Amino acid sequence: MSSSLLSLILVPISFLFLSGCFSSVGDPCESSVECPQVARSICDLTAPEGYCAIQGCDPNQCPAASVCIEFDSEISFCLKSCEDASDCRDGYACKSDPYGIQYCYVN
């Protein structure tokens, strides 16, 4: 197989592999395949530029740099953790849940 043909095959495959490796909770997205490759990973398209989240979490069960936020007894999401607004993307704020757990979400 020629090296140019091999490059045509490997470059797109490498790009797909590497682009999936760098996604994190809180990253922008256009579809769920761009988000962390874990069960229940979603792209919230209601948020500006999309927002990678993981639905149905339990406390202390989210990936690094994210926290489980419970909106009620049946709805919870892993969202990007923060200490202040500078930890969040433009257009997002560092908010606190009723227990003082801080997370980035729409301003």
DRENTORKOL-3810 file (N, C-alpha, C; in nm, 4 decimals):
REM DRENTORKOL-3810
@n.u->0.0848; n.v->-0.1173; n.w->0.0000; ca.u->0.0000; ca.v->0.0000; ca.w->0.0000; c.u->0.0892; c.v->0.1233; c.w->0.0000
@n.u->0.0571; n.v->0.2210; n.w->-0.0828; ca.u->0.1405; ca.v->0.3407; ca.w->-0.0922; c.u->0.1236; c.v->0.4263; c.w->0.0333
@n.u->0.2263; n.v->0.5051; n.w->0.0625; ca.u->0.2211; ca.v->0.5885; ca.w->0.1830; c.u->0.1146; c.v->0.6965; c.w->0.1724
@n.u->0.0891; n.v->0.7488; n.w->0.0526; ca.u->-0.0144; ca.v->0.8511; ca.w->0.0394; c.u->-0.1530; c.v->0.7921; c.w->0.0619
@n.u->-0.1767; n.v->0.6703; n.w->0.0157; ca.u->-0.3047; ca.v->0.6044; ca.w->0.0396; c.u->-0.3214; c.v->0.5739; c.w->0.1882
@n.u->-0.2144; n.v->0.5288; n.w->0.2508; ca.u->-0.2181; ca.v->0.5019; ca.w->0.3938; c.u->-0.2489; c.v->0.6298; c.w->0.4720
@n.u->-0.1920; n.v->0.7427; n.w->0.4311; ca.u->-0.2191; ca.v->0.8713; ca.w->0.4965; c.u->-0.3655; c.v->0.9106; c.w->0.4818
@n.u->-0.4218; n.v->0.8861; n.w->0.3641; ca.u->-0.5626; ca.v->0.9188; ca.w->0.3412; c.u->-0.6550; c.v->0.8391; c.w->0.4314
@n.u->-0.6124; n.v->0.7218; n.w->0.4704; ca.u->-0.6936; ca.v->0.6368; ca.w->0.5578; c.u->-0.6685; c.v->0.6695; c.w->0.7047
@n.u->-0.5425; n.v->0.6831; n.w->0.7432; ca.u->-0.5087; ca.v->0.6995; ca.w->0.8845; c.u->-0.5370; c.v->0.8384; c.w->0.9406
@n.u->-0.5211; n.v->0.9424; n.w->0.8625; ca.u->-0.5426; ca.v->1.0778; ca.w->0.9142; c.u->-0.6865; c.v->1.0967; c.w->0.9618
@n.u->-0.7895; n.v->1.0646; n.w->0.8810; ca.u->-0.9263; ca.v->1.0805; ca.w->0.9333; c.u->-0.9555; c.v->0.9926; c.w->1.0538
@n.u->-0.9043; n.v->0.8700; n.w->1.0537; ca.u->-0.9265; ca.v->0.7804; ca.w->1.1675; c.u->-0.8595; c.v->0.8376; c.w->1.2917
@n.u->-0.7383; n.v->0.8875; n.w->1.2785; ca.u->-0.6673; ca.v->0.9467; ca.w->1.3930; c.u->-0.7425; c.v->1.0671; c.w->1.4460
@n.u->-0.7948; n.v->1.1506; n.w->1.3560; ca.u->-0.8693; ca.v->1.2686; ca.w->1.3984; c.u->-0.9922; c.v->1.2285; c.w->1.4786
@n.u->-1.0663; n.v->1.1299; n.w->1.4315; ca.u->-1.1851; ca.v->1.0855; ca.w->1.5042; c.u->-1.1483; c.v->1.0310; c.w->1.6411
@n.u->-1.0417; n.v->0.9531; n.w->1.6478; ca.u->-0.9996; ca.v->0.8964; ca.w->1.7751; c.u->-0.9563; c.v->1.0052; c.w->1.8715
@n.u->-0.8734; n.v->1.0971; n.w->1.8263; ca.u->-0.8219; ca.v->1.2013; ca.w->1.9146; c.u->-0.9285; c.v->1.3010; c.w->1.9549
@n.u->-1.0205; n.v->1.3337; n.w->1.8658; ca.u->-1.1229; ca.v->1.4314; ca.w->1.9024; c.u->-1.2120; c.v->1.3787; c.w->2.0126
@n.u->-1.2368; n.v->1.2488; n.w->2.0192; ca.u->-1.3166; ca.v->1.1903; ca.w->2.1251; c.u->-1.2432; c.v->1.1850; c.w->2.2576
@n.u->-1.1120; n.v->1.1839; n.w->2.2529; ca.u->-1.0316; ca.v->1.1717; ca.w->2.3751; c.u->-1.0303; c.v->1.2993; c.w->2.4568
@n.u->-1.0535; n.v->1.4115; n.w->2.3950; ca.u->-1.0379; ca.v->1.5371; ca.w->2.4643; c.u->-1.1676; c.v->1.5975; c.w->2.5145
@n.u->-1.2814; n.v->1.5361; n.w->2.4875; ca.u->-1.4074; ca.v->1.5944; ca.w->2.5317; c.u->-1.4250; c.v->1.5748; c.w->2.6817
@n.u->-1.4855; n.v->1.6754; n.w->2.7427; ca.u->-1.5090; ca.v->1.6736; ca.w->2.8864; c.u->-1.6489; c.v->1.7241; c.w->2.9151
@n.u->-1.6963; n.v->1.6955; n.w->3.0334; ca.u->-1.8238; ca.v->1.7516; ca.w->3.0770; c.u->-1.8104; c.v->1.9037; c.w->3.0741
@n.u->-1.9098; n.v->1.9700; n.w->3.0162; ca.u->-1.9099; ca.v->2.1155; ca.w->3.0056; c.u->-1.8583; c.v->2.1683; c.w->2.8733
@n.u->-1.7998; n.v->2.0816; n.w->2.7909; ca.u->-1.7487; ca.v->2.1253; ca.w->2.6611; c.u->-1.8627; c.v->2.1567; c.w->2.5650
@n.u->-1.8371; n.v->2.2432; n.w->2.4656; ca.u->-1.9380; ca.v->2.2685; ca.w->2.3628; c.u->-1.9555; c.v->2.1442; c.w->2.2756
@n.u->-2.0741; n.v->2.1312; n.w->2.2139; ca.u->-2.1014; ca.v->2.0154; ca.w->2.1300; c.u->-2.2172; c.v->2.0443; c.w->2.0360
@n.u->-2.2253; n.v->1.9643; n.w->1.9321; ca.u->-2.3380; ca.v->1.9698; ca.w->1.8396; c.u->-2.4173; c.v->1.8400; c.w->1.8434
@n.u->-2.3569; n.v->1.7337; n.w->1.8981; ca.u->-2.4267; ca.v->1.6063; ca.w->1.9154; c.u->-2.3595; c.v->1.5283; c.w->2.0280
@n.u->-2.4288; n.v->1.4279; n.w->2.0777; ca.u->-2.3783; ca.v->1.3497; ca.w->2.1909; c.u->-2.2505; c.v->1.2728; c.w->2.1594
@n.u->-2.2249; n.v->1.2423; n.w->2.0323; ca.u->-2.1021; ca.v->1.1696; ca.w->1.9985; c.u->-1.9774; c.v->1.2530; c.w->2.0236
@n.u->-1.9921; n.v->1.3840; n.w->2.0379; ca.u->-1.8785; ca.v->1.4712; ca.w->2.0674; c.u->-1.8480; c.v->1.4785; c.w->2.2169
@n.u->-1.9318; n.v->1.4210; n.w->2.2990; ca.u->-1.9178; ca.v->1.4289; ca.w->2.4447; c.u->-1.8396; c.v->1.3099; c.w->2.4981
@n.u->-1.8038; n.v->1.3123; n.w->2.6281; ca.u->-1.7288; ca.v->1.1994; ca.w->2.6843; c.u->-1.7964; c.v->1.0667; c.w->2.6489
@n.u->-1.7171; n.v->0.9716; n.w->2.6095; ca.u->-1.7709; ca.v->0.8437; ca.w->2.5667; c.u->-1.7971; c.v->0.7536; c.w->2.6866
@n.u->-1.8995; n.v->0.7906; n.w->2.7619; ca.u->-1.9450; ca.v->0.7114; ca.w->2.8760; c.u->-2.0959; c.v->0.6945; c.w->2.8633
@n.u->-2.1497; n.v->0.5979; n.w->2.9323; ca.u->-2.2948; ca.v->0.5745; ca.w->2.9288; c.u->-2.3691; c.v->0.6995; c.w->2.9730
@n.u->-2.4804; n.v->0.7279; n.w->2.9097; ca.u->-2.5719; ca.v->0.8380; ca.w->2.9435; c.u->-2.5145; c.v->0.9766; c.w->2.9147
@n.u->-2.4103; n.v->0.9839; n.w->2.8328; ca.u->-2.3527; ca.v->1.1118; ca.w->2.7939; c.u->-2.4443; c.v->1.1783; c.w->2.6917
@n.u->-2.4715; n.v->1.3079; n.w->2.7103; ca.u->-2.5605; ca.v->1.3791; ca.w->2.6196; c.u->-2.5015; c.v->1.5152; c.w->2.5822
@n.u->-2.5537; n.v->1.5711; n.w->2.4739; ca.u->-2.5234; ca.v->1.7085; ca.w->2.4356; c.u->-2.6511; c.v->1.7881; c.w->2.4566
@n.u->-2.6496; n.v->1.8800; n.w->2.5517; ca.u->-2.7655; ca.v->1.9650; ca.w->2.5795; c.u->-2.7665; c.v->2.0778; c.w->2.4775
@n.u->-2.8503; n.v->2.0652; n.w->2.3765; ca.u->-2.8566; ca.v->2.1647; ca.w->2.2701; c.u->-2.9385; c.v->2.2870; c.w->2.3085
@n.u->-3.0004; n.v->2.2872; n.w->2.4269; ca.u->-3.0708; ca.v->2.4070; ca.w->2.4730; c.u->-2.9721; c.v->2.5100; c.w->2.5270
@n.u->-2.8507; n.v->2.4667; n.w->2.5566; ca.u->-2.7459; ca.v->2.5558; ca.w->2.6075; c.u->-2.6692; c.v->2.6169; c.w->2.4899
@n.u->-2.6192; n.v->2.7406; n.w->2.5045; ca.u->-2.5423; ca.v->2.8037; ca.w->2.3969; c.u->-2.4230; c.v->2.7176; c.w->2.3539
@n.u->-2.4111; n.v->2.6938; n.w->2.2236; ca.u->-2.3048; ca.v->2.6126; ca.w->2.1638; c.u->-2.3059; c.v->2.4684; c.w->2.2144
@n.u->-2.4158; n.v->2.4246; n.w->2.2768; ca.u->-2.4258; ca.v->2.2891; ca.w->2.3306; c.u->-2.3454; c.v->2.2740; c.w->2.4587
@n.u->-2.3768; n.v->2.1726; n.w->2.5358; ca.u->-2.3104; ca.v->2.1503; ca.w->2.6650; c.u->-2.3064; c.v->1.9999; c.w->2.6911
@n.u->-2.1872; n.v->1.9422; n.w->2.6963; ca.u->-2.1736; ca.v->1.7993; ca.w->2.7261; c.u->-2.2054; c.v->1.7747; c.w->2.8732
@n.u->-2.2927; n.v->1.6798; n.w->2.8986; ca.u->-2.3318; ca.v->1.6435; ca.w->3.0353; c.u->-2.3541; c.v->1.4927; c.w->3.0405
@n.u->-2.3648; n.v->1.4410; n.w->3.1589; ca.u->-2.3964; ca.v->1.2994; ca.w->3.1789; c.u->-2.5205; c.v->1.2941; c.w->3.2654
@n.u->-2.6244; n.v->1.2312; n.w->3.2147; ca.u->-2.7510; ca.v->1.2279; ca.w->3.2876; c.u->-2.7587; c.v->1.1063; c.w->3.3789
@n.u->-2.8354; n.v->1.1222; n.w->3.4866; ca.u->-2.8582; ca.v->1.0117; ca.w->3.5793; c.u->-2.7388; c.v->0.9771; c.w->3.6651
@n.u->-2.6749; n.v->1.0760; n.w->3.7236; ca.u->-2.5558; ca.v->1.0507; ca.w->3.8061; c.u->-2.5927; c.v->1.0290; c.w->3.9527
@n.u->-2.4968; n.v->0.9782; n.w->4.0257; ca.u->-2.5034; ca.v->0.9658; ca.w->4.1711; c.u->-2.3928; c.v->1.0532; c.w->4.2287
@n.u->-2.4127; n.v->1.1099; n.w->4.3487; ca.u->-2.3069; ca.v->1.1921; ca.w->4.4086; c.u->-2.1727; c.v->1.1183; c.w->4.4089
@n.u->-2.0664; n.v->1.1906; n.w->4.3805; ca.u->-1.9287; ca.v->1.1388; ca.w->4.3779; c.u->-1.9056; c.v->1.0335; c.w->4.2702
@n.u->-1.9890; n.v->1.0313; n.w->4.1663; ca.u->-1.9719; ca.v->0.9342; ca.w->4.0590; c.u->-1.9484; c.v->1.0004; c.w->3.9232
@n.u->-1.9145; n.v->1.1272; n.w->3.9196; ca.u->-1.8904; ca.v->1.1983; ca.w->3.7943; c.u->-1.7417; c.v->1.1976; c.w->3.7601
@n.u->-1.7096; n.v->1.2172; n.w->3.6312; ca.u->-1.5683; ca.v->1.2258; ca.w->3.5915; c.u->-1.4977; c.v->1.3423; c.w->3.6598
@n.u->-1.3662; n.v->1.3438; n.w->3.6509; ca.u->-1.2859; ca.v->1.4520; ca.w->3.7081; c.u->-1.3346; c.v->1.5870; c.w->3.6557
@n.u->-1.3267; n.v->1.6881; n.w->3.7381; ca.u->-1.3649; ca.v->1.8263; ca.w->3.7056; c.u->-1.5140; c.v->1.8421; c.w->3.6788
@n.u->-1.5949; n.v->1.7504; n.w->3.7310; ca.u->-1.7402; ca.v->1.7651; ca.w->3.7200; c.u->-1.8047; c.v->1.7194; c.w->3.8500
@n.u->-1.9288; n.v->1.7623; n.w->3.8690; ca.u->-2.0031; ca.v->1.7292; ca.w->3.9903; c.u->-2.1436; c.v->1.6845; c.w->3.9538
@n.u->-2.2036; n.v->1.6037; n.w->4.0402; ca.u->-2.3404; ca.v->1.5577; ca.w->4.0195; c.u->-2.4361; c.v->1.6592; c.w->4.0815
@n.u->-2.5200; n.v->1.7160; n.w->3.9961; ca.u->-2.6187; ca.v->1.8134; ca.w->4.0429; c.u->-2.7562; c.v->1.7493; c.w->4.0326
@n.u->-2.8252; n.v->1.7409; n.w->4.1460; ca.u->-2.9592; ca.v->1.6819; ca.w->4.1501; c.u->-3.0625; c.v->1.7933; c.w->4.1431
@n.u->-3.1452; n.v->1.7900; n.w->4.0376; ca.u->-3.2487; ca.v->1.8915; ca.w->4.0208; c.u->-3.3771; c.v->1.8512; c.w->4.0917
@n.u->-3.4001; n.v->1.7229; n.w->4.1067; ca.u->-3.5063; ca.v->1.6679; ca.w->4.1908; c.u->-3.4720; c.v->1.5208; c.w->4.2148
@n.u->-3.5610; n.v->1.4458; n.w->4.2765; ca.u->-3.5291; ca.v->1.3077; ca.w->4.3134; c.u->-3.5076; c.v->1.2168; c.w->4.1928
@n.u->-3.5491; n.v->1.2601; n.w->4.0731; ca.u->-3.5358; ca.v->1.1752; ca.w->3.9546; c.u->-3.4465; c.v->1.2336; c.w->3.8454
@n.u->-3.4068; n.v->1.3592; n.w->3.8566; ca.u->-3.3283; ca.v->1.4239; ca.w->3.7520; c.u->-3.1955; c.v->1.4720; c.w->3.8086
@n.u->-3.0865; n.v->1.4202; n.w->3.7533; ca.u->-2.9527; ca.v->1.4622; ca.w->3.7947; c.u->-2.8595; c.v->1.4570; c.w->3.6742
@n.u->-2.7588; n.v->1.5429; n.w->3.6756; ca.u->-2.6610; ca.v->1.5500; ca.w->3.5669; c.u->-2.5226; c.v->1.5772; c.w->3.6232
@n.u->-2.4199; n.v->1.5184; n.w->3.5614; ca.u->-2.2824; ca.v->1.5594; ca.w->3.5864; c.u->-2.2616; c.v->1.6870; c.w->3.5057
@n.u->-2.2226; n.v->1.7944; n.w->3.5735; ca.u->-2.1953; ca.v->1.9231; ca.w->3.5103; c.u->-2.0552; c.v->1.9678; c.w->3.5500
@n.u->-1.9968; n.v->2.0550; n.w->3.4710; ca.u->-1.8603; ca.v->2.1031; ca.w->3.4980; c.u->-1.8558; c.v->2.1741; c.w->3.6329
@n.u->-1.7585; n.v->2.1385; n.w->3.7149; ca.u->-1.7428; ca.v->2.2036; ca.w->3.8455; c.u->-1.6669; c.v->2.3362; c.w->3.8289
@n.u->-1.6833; n.v->2.4242; n.w->3.9268; ca.u->-1.6165; ca.v->2.5548; ca.w->3.9221; c.u->-1.5990; c.v->2.6086; c.w->4.0632
@n.u->-1.5081; n.v->2.7051; n.w->4.0726; ca.u->-1.4925; ca.v->2.7813; ca.w->4.1963; c.u->-1.5386; c.v->2.9242; c.w->4.1767
@n.u->-1.5251; n.v->2.9747; n.w->4.0532; ca.u->-1.5755; ca.v->3.1076; ca.w->4.0180; c.u->-1.6001; c.v->3.1126; c.w->3.8679
@n.u->-1.6532; n.v->3.2239; n.w->3.8192; ca.u->-1.6939; ca.v->3.2378; ca.w->3.6794; c.u->-1.5805; c.v->3.2152; c.w->3.5804
@n.u->-1.4565; n.v->3.2426; n.w->3.6213; ca.u->-1.3436; ca.v->3.2251; ca.w->3.5296; c.u->-1.3208; c.v->3.0782; c.w->3.4935
@n.u->-1.3781; n.v->2.9857; n.w->3.5699; ca.u->-1.3667; ca.v->2.8429; ca.w->3.5401; c.u->-1.4644; c.v->2.7988; c.w->3.4317
@n.u->-1.5590; n.v->2.8867; n.w->3.3959; ca.u->-1.6662; ca.v->2.8514; ca.w->3.3022; c.u->-1.6429; c.v->2.9152; c.w->3.1657
@n.u->-1.7050; n.v->2.8561; n.w->3.0633; ca.u->-1.7002; ca.v->2.9111; ca.w->2.9281; c.u->-1.7712; c.v->3.0459; c.w->2.9231
@n.u->-1.7418; n.v->3.1249; n.w->2.8182; ca.u->-1.8138; ca.v->3.2510; ca.w->2.7970; c.u->-1.9620; c.v->3.2224; c.w->2.7858
@n.u->-2.0439; n.v->3.3055; n.w->2.8491; ca.u->-2.1883; ca.v->3.2877; ca.w->2.8458; c.u->-2.2409; c.v->3.1954; c.w->2.9538
@n.u->-2.1505; n.v->3.1414; n.w->3.0354; ca.u->-2.1884; ca.v->3.0503; ca.w->3.1439; c.u->-2.1467; c.v->3.1112; c.w->3.2763
@n.u->-2.2186; n.v->3.0758; n.w->3.3814; ca.u->-2.1909; ca.v->3.1285; ca.w->3.5149; c.u->-2.1573; c.v->3.0136; c.w->3.6087
@n.u->-2.0869; n.v->3.0449; n.w->3.7151; ca.u->-2.0599; ca.v->2.9481; ca.w->3.8205; c.u->-2.1754; c.v->2.9590; c.w->3.9198
@n.u->-2.2605; n.v->2.8593; n.w->3.9211; ca.u->-2.3803; ca.v->2.8601; ca.w->4.0051; c.u->-2.3622; c.v->2.7632; c.w->4.1216
@n.u->-2.4498; n.v->2.7741; n.w->4.2206; ca.u->-2.4472; ca.v->2.6832; ca.w->4.3361; c.u->-2.5815; c.v->2.6149; c.w->4.3505
@n.u->-2.5785; n.v->2.4860; n.w->4.3837; ca.u->-2.7040; ca.v->2.4162; ca.w->4.4130; c.u->-2.7406; c.v->2.4446; c.w->4.5592
@n.u->-2.8533; n.v->2.3951; n.w->4.6085; ca.u->-2.8942; ca.v->2.4237; ca.w->4.7473; c.u->-2.7944; c.v->2.3765; c.w->4.8539
@n.u->-2.7031; n.v->2.2862; n.w->4.8163; ca.u->-2.6046; ca.v->2.2343; ca.w->4.9114; c.u->-2.4700; c.v->2.3053; c.w->4.8991
@n.u->-2.4628; n.v->2.4060; n.w->4.8126; ca.u->-2.3386; ca.v->2.4806; ca.w->4.7952; c.u->-2.2417; c.v->2.4195; c.w->4.6954
@n.u->-2.2837; n.v->2.3171; n.w->4.6222; ca.u->-2.1979; ca.v->2.2567; ca.w->4.5203; c.u->-2.2006; c.v->2.3478; c.w->4.3983
@n.u->-2.0836; n.v->2.3865; n.w->4.3500; ca.u->-2.0745; ca.v->2.4830; ca.w->4.2411; c.u->-2.0541; c.v->2.4145; c.w->4.1064
@n.u->-2.1230; n.v->2.4673; n.w->4.0037; ca.u->-2.1189; ca.v->2.4105; ca.w->3.8699; c.u->-2.1381; c.v->2.5198; c.w->3.7656
@n.u->-2.0850; n.v->2.4981; n.w->3.6454; ca.u->-2.0990; ca.v->2.5916; ca.w->3.5340; c.u->-2.2252; c.v->2.5590; c.w->3.4569
@n.u->-2.3057; n.v->2.6615; n.w->3.4344; ca.u->-2.4197; ca.v->2.6448; ca.w->3.3441; c.u->-2.4639; c.v->2.7797; c.w->3.2914
@n.u->-2.5612; n.v->2.7791; n.w->3.2051; ca.u->-2.6057; ca.v->2.8978; ca.w->3.1337; c.u->-2.6245; c.v->3.0142; c.w->3.2304
@n.u->-2.5693; n.v->3.1268; n.w->3.1925; ca.u->-2.5759; ca.v->3.2475; ca.w->3.2733; c.u->-2.7155; c.v->3.3030; c.w->3.2814
END
